Amino acid sequence: MDHIKRAILAPGAPKALGPYSAAVTVGPFIYASGQTGIDPISGELVEGGVEGQTRQVLANMSAVLEAAGSSFADVLKTTVFLTDMADFPVMNAIYAEHFPEPFPSRSTVQVAALPKGGVVEIEAVAVITGS
């Protein structure tokens, strides 16, 4: 089995804001860094609060997963970071539009702040299926 760590470049996702990869693969697993509501073209947060940012987060995550040979159907675990737990219902409804059953396991935590003043960030672990 291939146990070499490889960085994933995802042209459809924003550039990293620091010294990290959009995702890293080892064997059949993808460890996707947290995606925020940053537009990959402008480099700025999208408008629309938690709704607009959650949609952008998931578009960015889709680009990362696709670049790694995976999709939302192959996600095993996510962690959602919210700056305000009152945003949970809106985020949750949009999240449910993207992940098919069986749903991945998930943790959701409230944090004090996110990069660039974002309100939501999602990271994921998935398997490579080539889908």
PyMOL commands that set and color helices and strands:
alter all, ss='L'
color gray80, all
select helices_A, chain A and resi 49-67+72-74+85-98+115-117
alter helices_A, ss='H'
color red, helices_A
select strands_A, chain A and resi 6-8+23-26+29-35+75-82+105-110+120-127
alter strands_A, ss='S'
color yellow, strands_A
deselect
rebuild
show_as cartoon
